Amino acid sequence: MKTVTMSTLMPGMKARIKSIDSKEDIRRRLLDLGMIENTIVECVGKSPLGDPSAYLVRGAVIVIRDIDSALIRCEI
């Protein structure tokens, strides 16, 4: 398994969340959105300029800025 940040996922790629590298309010917000350890996420699209990106998480599509998705460590 290779460890990457969620922001590096390209459309169609799936990964398993391993950790969130933040102790601030954004951590709580990401956890509330379902970004929990061992959850499978799939990148379903990127905006034309590459930021933000859309991810399928627990049956819901969530759009996250790259600055925030870069805090999420995943295994592919």
N, C-alpha and C positions, 0 to 999 in steps of 0.2 A: 504494500500500500504506500502511496505517495501522499505527503501532506502538502496542501496548498491553501490559499485563502479563497473564500467563496467568490470574491471579485474576479478571480482568474478563470472561473468556469465559463465556457462558451455555450451557446444555445444547443440543447440536446444532451449536455453532459450532466451526469448525476454524481453526487458525493454524499458522504455521511459526515454530519457535524461532529467535531471532536471537542471544541472549546470556543469561548468568546473571550477575546483579549481586551476586555474593558471592565473597569470597576465603576463607571459613571452611570448616569441615567440611561444612556443608550443601551447598556447591558440589560436593564429591566425591560426596556421597550422591545428589544430583540427577543427576549425570553417570552414576553407576552404574545409576540407574533408566532411563537412555536419553534423558535430556533433553539431547540433543546438537544443536549448531547445524544448522539446515536440516531437522530432524525435524518431521514433521507431527503435531500433537496435536489431539484432539477432546475437548471437554467432554461427558461422557456423563451427568452428573448432579451435583446438589448436595444436601447433606443438608438436612433441613427447616429448619434455622436458617441455612443458607447456608455453613457451614464445618464440615467440609472438603468438597472437591469431588473428583469422580472424572474421570479423563482416560484416553482410549485412546491409548497410546504404543507404537508398534512392535508392535502386536498384543496388548498386555497392558493391562488396566485397573489404573491406579494411583491411589490416593487420597492427596491432598496437602492439608495445611493451607493456608489462604489466606495466612498470614504467609510461608510458604515459596514458594508459587506466585507471590506478588507480586514475587519476585526474578527471575523469568524473563520476559524481553522477547520478544514475538512480533510477527509481522506478520500482519494479516488482510486 
